[in-house]
Amino acid sequence: MSKIIYSGNKFREFLSRRGITYQEASAFLGIDKNTIGKAVRGGNLNMSVLLTICNKYHLGISDFFVTEPDNEESTTHENSFEPTYPETSPALSTVTEEFGSYKISKKPSFLYEDFLAAKDQEIALLREINELYKKQIEMLQEKILENGNKNDL
């Protein structure tokens, strides 16, 4: 079996071919120089950093991943109902994709003022409902008293 792993080799080669230093890449991308170092060494990157690099340099995400054979022997497991079979197709040497522009989603901004305004509106509606219930209770009490007075006569 094979597994897909992150690799910064192609990004390192890209920067090297164009004569771009980590410092220049950092300034162009708006990313810390140490993060650029992690990107070329294959370190753990935040997805938004990876997408920023891909979008600014017009690289595909697949340029950052390669497949590598899994060193574990295929074996069956005693507690498994289904045996594990060796992979019959050859492992891919790279991952490919069609390049497009990647959208970096941003966390929704929480507007405290809008939240407070919405809650104030809810409270006002609840007060109105409360007043309506009070009026209905008063009307029912009056009817009960009227019916009670009619029965006394």
N, C-alpha and C positions, 0 to 999 in steps of 0.2 A: 504494500500500500504506500501511497505517498501523501504528503501533507503540504499545505500552502503556508509559507512563512514570509515574514516581512524581511526585506533586504534593501539596504540603501545603496547597493552597488551601482545601479543604473543612474541614480541621482548624483552620486559622487562622480561618475564618468561624465554625466551631463555638465556639471559645474566645471570639471577639469577641461573638457573639450572647448568650452567657451571662455576659459581663463577667468572664471568668476570665483572670487575668494569667499570664504564663509562670512566674512565681515560684509562684503558687498551684497551677498544673498540675504543676509540678515536685514540690511538697510532697505533693500528692494521689497522684501516680503513683509517687513514690519514684524519680524519674529526674532527672538533672542538668538545670539550667535551660538550659544550652547545647544539650543534646540536644533539648529541647522546641523551641528555636529552629531546629535543623536540621530537625525534623519539620514545622514550618510553612513553612520555606523550600524543602522538597523535597530536602533533603540525604540522603546515604546513611545509612540507619538499619539497625541490627541488627534481625533479625526478631523477637527476643524483646521489644525495645522497642516495635516496631509492634504486636505482639499484646497487650502490656500496655496500651497506649493504647486499643486497640479494646475490650478486655475491661472496663476500668475506666469508660470513657465510653459503652459500648454502641454502638460504631461498627462498621461493616463494613470489612473490609480494602479492599474496592473503593472506599471513600470516599477512599482515598489514591492511587488510580490513575486516569488518564485516557488516552484514545487520542488520538494526534496524527498527522496525515498525515505520511508519510515524504517528505521533499523530493527524494529521489533519483528520477530518471526511470527507468521500467522499460525495461530494455534487454536484448538477448541478449548472451551472453558467447561469445567465439570458442571457448573450450575446453569449452563446455557442450554436451551432447547434446540437452538440452531447453531450448527458448527460454523466457524469462520473459515472462509475459503481465500486462498491467495488471489490477488488482483490479476485478472487475465489480460487487461489492456495495459500497454506500456505507459509509464508515468510521463506526464508532460514536463518539458524542461522549463517552460515559462507559462505565465497566465496572460491571456490576451483579452482585449475588449476594444470596442469602438470608442474613440475619445469624443467627449462632448464637454460642455461646461458644467461643472459640478456646483450645485446649489448648497451653500452653507447656511444651515438653518440657525436662526438666532433664538435664544430663549425669549419667550414673550416678556415684555417689560410690564411689570406690575405697577399700575398707576394708583397710588394710595388715594388720591383725591377722587378719582372715578369710583373707587370701591366705596368710599365714605358716602358719596352722593347717592349711590345705588342703595346703600343700607338706610340712609335717611328717608329715601322714597318708600322703602319697604315698611319702615316704622310708621310713617304717615298713613299708609294704607291700612296697616294693622289698627291704628287708632280710629280711623273711620269705621272699620268693621266693628270694632269694640263699641263705638257709639251707637251704631245701628242695632246691635244686639241688646244694648241697654234699653233703647226705645221699644224694641219688641217685647222685652220682659215687662216693662212698665205697662204696655198696652194689654198684655196677657193678665197682669195683676189686676188692672181695672176691670177687665171682662169677668174675671173670677169674682171680684167684689160685687159687680152688678148682678151676676147670676146668684150669688149668695144672698143679696138683698131681696131679689125677686122670690127666692124660696122661703124667706122669712115671712112674707106677706101672705 
